[in-house]
Amino acid sequence: MTYEEPLAGEWTYLNTDGVVRVDSGAAAAGGVLRDKNGEWILGCNKYLGNCSILDVELWGILDDLKLI
């Protein structure tokens, strides 16, 4: 991940994503927290079992917001 120009002040970026395997329905969500320069702070992932795509994305957002 690259940033052309860092933002002024203390910023933290949260990137989150979720995936569902089509044939089995197995789902997982994860995310990464980065500083204003794009440097990795921490990351996480979680197996969710069988879920819909919407559920996976929402669980990913909820769990990742708990990081900050």
C-alpha positions as CSV (number, residue, x, y, z in Angstrom):
1,M,0.0,0.0,0.0
2,T,1.4,3.4,-0.9
3,Y,0.3,6.9,-0.2
4,E,1.4,9.8,-2.4
5,E,1.3,12.3,0.4
6,P,0.8,11.6,4.1
7,L,-2.1,13.4,5.8
8,A,-1.2,16.0,8.4
9,G,-1.9,15.0,12.0
10,E,-2.2,11.5,13.5
11,W,-4.3,9.3,11.2
12,T,-4.9,5.6,11.3
13,Y,-6.2,3.6,8.4
14,L,-8.4,0.5,8.7
15,N,-8.7,-1.8,5.8
16,T,-11.2,-4.7,6.1
17,D,-12.4,-7.5,3.9
18,G,-14.4,-10.7,4.0
19,V,-14.5,-13.8,1.8
20,V,-16.9,-16.7,1.2
21,R,-15.9,-19.9,-0.6
22,V,-18.7,-20.5,-3.1
23,D,-18.7,-24.3,-3.1
24,S,-18.7,-24.8,0.7
25,G,-20.0,-21.5,2.1
26,A,-16.9,-21.3,4.4
27,A,-16.3,-17.7,5.4
28,A,-13.5,-15.6,6.9
29,A,-13.0,-11.9,7.6
30,G,-9.9,-9.9,8.4
31,G,-8.3,-6.5,8.5
32,V,-5.2,-4.4,8.8
33,L,-4.5,-1.2,10.8
34,R,-1.9,1.2,9.3
35,D,-0.4,4.5,10.4
36,K,-0.6,7.7,8.4
37,N,2.4,6.6,6.3
38,G,0.9,3.3,5.4
39,E,3.1,1.3,7.8
40,W,1.6,-1.8,9.3
41,I,0.5,-1.6,12.9
42,L,-1.5,-4.8,13.4
43,G,-3.7,-7.2,11.6
44,C,-6.3,-9.8,12.4
45,N,-8.4,-12.5,10.8
46,K,-11.3,-14.7,11.9
47,Y,-13.0,-17.9,10.6
48,L,-16.7,-17.4,10.6
49,G,-18.1,-20.8,9.5
50,N,-20.9,-20.7,6.9
51,C,-22.2,-17.1,6.3
52,S,-23.6,-15.0,3.6
53,I,-21.4,-12.4,1.9
54,L,-23.2,-9.6,3.6
55,D,-22.8,-11.2,7.0
56,V,-19.1,-11.7,6.4
57,E,-18.5,-8.1,5.4
58,L,-20.5,-6.8,8.4
59,W,-18.6,-9.1,10.8
60,G,-15.3,-7.9,9.3
61,I,-16.2,-4.3,9.9
62,L,-17.5,-4.9,13.4
63,D,-14.5,-6.9,14.5
64,D,-12.0,-4.5,12.9
65,L,-13.6,-1.5,14.5
66,K,-12.9,-3.1,17.9
67,L,-9.2,-2.8,17.0
68,I,-9.3,0.9,17.3
